[in-house]
Amino acid sequence: MTVALILAVVIPWSIWRQMHARPVTTEGLVKLPLIFAVVAAVSLVTDVPAHTPDALLYDLVCAALAVGFGVWRGQRVSITYDGTTPIQQGNRATLMTWGVMIALKVALGTVAAVTGWIPAEGAGEIFAFLALTFVAQSAVVASRTRSSGLRVHRPAEA
């Protein structure tokens, strides 16, 4: 129940954040995926998932889904420039890819649980999925801004 509550807040906030213009910074590209990865790692260590061939196959399918949609979103997010500072902002394609990815993930999890293919997913698997999709998206956004000849903006040291 706690995971559902966290996800009910974190996922909409993450999507909302992507829909607003903000500079492409190293910190911005790394922070969210890192937070999800740390939560996933802690959850996976404290609640070890099943290590069956079916569970491994399911995890690989989910990883491919996460990376694929992260790459797709990273390619579709709008990138503009304010002088030499790259600015990213989500658009309709960003919302569509989030919606399709979430729907596919829910459908895949439901089919797996109903058919008994795998046991219910734990927090670790869910947060690892989110970490992977954000890593893929951030990598593509970083690549797109670097390929323009401009560097990802690094905030001035305080």
N, C-alpha and C positions, 0 to 999 in steps of 0.2 A: 504494500500500500504506500509506503514511504517513497519508493522509486516512482510510482505512478504520479504522486503529488509533485515530486521534484521535476519529472519530465513534463508535467502539465504546465509548469512555470518556465522551465529552462528552454524547451523547444520553441514555444511561441516568442519568448524574449530573443532567442538567437535569430529567428526568422525576422522579427521586427527590426533587430539591429542591422541585419543585412539589407533591409529595404531602405535604410537611411544613408545618405551620402556621408562618407568618412574617408580620411586619408588612408592609403595603403601603407601600413607601417609593419616593420618586422614584428613588433610586439603584438599588433592586431592580428597578424597572420598566424602567430604561434600560440598566443594565450589560450584561446578557447579549445583548440585541439589538445593542448597540453593538459588543461584542467580535466577534460573528459578522459584522457588517457590515464591520468593519475587515479581518478575515481574508478575507472575500469580495472586497473591493476590491483588496487586495494580490494575491490569487490571480488575479483577473481582469486586472490590469495586467501581471502577469508571464507569464500563460498566456492570451492572448486567445482567446476561443471563436470558433467559426465564426459568420459573419454571413450566414446564408442565410435565406430566408423560412421554411423548415421549422424551423430552429433558433429563430427568433424566435417562431413559433407555439408550439413546445414550451415555450419559456421563459415565454410568456404563460399557457399552461395551468398550468404549475407555479406561477407567481406567484399565479394565481387560487386554486389548491389551497392554497397556503401561507396566503394571507390569509383565505380562507374557513374553514379549520380553526382558525386563530389566533383569529378572531372567535368561532367556535363554542366553543372552549375558554374564552375570556375570559368568555363569557356563562354557562358552566356551572360554573366554579370556585366553590367555596364562599367567601363573604365574610361574616365575622362581625366583631364589634367588641369590643374590650377597652377599655371606657371610650370614649374618642374615637379610639382607634387602630384603623383597619381591619386585619383579619387575613385573609389568603387561604390556602386550602389546597385542594389537588387532591382529587378524589373519583373514583368509578368512571367517571363521564362523562369526566373528564380523561384517565384511562388509555385509555378506549375511543376517544376522538378521536385520541389519539397513535397508538394501534395501527392504526386505520383509515387515518389520514393516511400513516403510514409504509408500510403495505401498498399503498395506491394509488400512492404515489411510486415504490416499487420496481417495481410492475407497469407503470406508465407508462414508467419508464426502461428496463425489460427489453424491452417491446414496441418502443420507439423504437430501441434498440440492435440487437435481433434483426432487425427489418424494414429497418434501415438508414435509418430516418426521420431520425435525427440521429446524429452521432458520440457516443461515450461522454461523459458529463458529467465536467467537471473539478471541482476543489475549489472554485473560485469560484462556480460555479452551485449547488453543494450548500450552501455556507455562506450564499449569498444567500437561498436557499430558507428556511433556518433563521432567518436574520435577519428575513425578512418575516413568518414565522409568529409569532415572538416579539414583533415590533413590533405586529402586529395584536392579539395576546392582551393585551399590556401596555396598549394604548390602550383596549381594552374594560374591563379591570379598573380603570384610572384613571377612566374615565367612570362606571363603576358606583359607585365610592367617592365621586366628586364629586357625583353625583346624589343621594346620601343626605344631602347638606348638610354632610358632614364633609370636611375636606381630607386629601389623601394625606399621611401622616406624613413629616415631615422630621426626621432624627435631629439631636440637639443638636450644635452646633458644638463641637469639642474645643479 
